[in-house]
Amino acid sequence: MAALTPPEKIWFNGQIRPWFEATTHVLTHALHYGSSVFEGIRAYDTPAGTAVFRLTEHIDRLFDSARIYRMEIPYSKEDIINACKEIVRTNNLKQAYLRPVAYFGYGGIGIVPGPETPVDVAIAAFEWGAYLGEGTQERGVDVGVSSWHRLAPNTMPTGAKAGGNYLSSALIAREARRHGYAEGIALDAQNMVSEGAGQNIFLVKKKKLYTPPLTASILPGLTRDAVIVLAKQLGYEVIEQSIAREALYVADEIFLCGTASEIVPVRSVDSMKVGSGARGPVTHAIQKKFFGLFTGETADTHGWLEPVENPTSAQVRAIYA
Ligand SMILES: Cc1ncc(COP(=O)(O)O)c(C=O)c1O
């Protein structure tokens, strides 16, 4: 797993501050109760300059997650979008992983945060490599079905990207790593395939793509959505339906997708080879289409690339050259 290299600055409660000054008290509500909501977003160095992938939709999801927990973010969506771009520019990053987080802060220790508990907001932007390791997007990863299931819909909503949910992800991922797998695949409360600890999942069978529906205790991933759109553009049928565990064992191809991991082929599940045990042609075609968005080979027909107008970006360099 790629380590974090600290950048110089971070956006914290409306100000650009030195990275190591963005600290909080140990009695911060979120530290005790997991009461934070956050996003993981990537900015890419495209031929037209640094651009953030689906920034507005990520911030929409951040605000949706906050709403589910009745958390009022004390900034507008526009403020947060601008702050995301600003912190990428300030840190002089051509490509970055962005982590906006809103959380119940210091000022009360009751489970239900009251008016004495502020909502703090931070936005970090830093260089971060492939989440499942360098080379995994070509080589693929080994995964195992977890004994830990995803949260049932009447326990904690997986549609909210909340800090507390990631205790479930940590159990799934840790168990997988203990067994020598790169990642764990969780089933939902009905024992149907849900998702990875931090990625959505797709199966390919006879050139058709299958993915669990939004009702399978998944996070509605923006990469998942992009894959669905791009796969259809490539002429593949994409079917959102309940997937039984055994379908994993007889799939021609499987891949995981998410902002941090991007698109990663799965070469084995529970120590059984998937297809030939190497990246399959459909996965490869979808990867090419997806990464083509950032090299300019795939047209951005949906306005997914939101420029940061980074002075170090290719576009501005070209203007001033
Ligand atoms: C549990 C979980 N599922 C799926 C995803 C993929 O979502 P996205 O593509 O929006 O990053 C993530 C990553 O954020 C995640 O944490």
The ligand as a Gaussian input file, in Angstrom:
#p B3LYP/6-31G(d) Opt

LIG

0 1
 C      -16.867000       0.760000       0.505000
 C      -16.602000       1.408000      -0.803000
 N      -17.241000       0.953000      -1.898000
 C      -17.029000       1.500000      -3.106000
 C      -16.147000       2.546000      -3.282000
 C      -15.953000       3.153000      -4.635000
 O      -16.552000       4.426000      -4.701000
 P      -15.987000       5.553000      -5.653000
 O      -15.864000       4.945000      -7.003000
 O      -17.008000       6.639000      -5.650000
 O      -14.688000       5.970000      -5.124000
 C      -15.447000       3.029000      -2.178000
 C      -14.476000       4.116000      -2.324000
 O      -14.720000       5.229000      -1.984000
 C      -15.697000       2.466000      -0.905000
 O      -15.043000       2.921000       0.170000

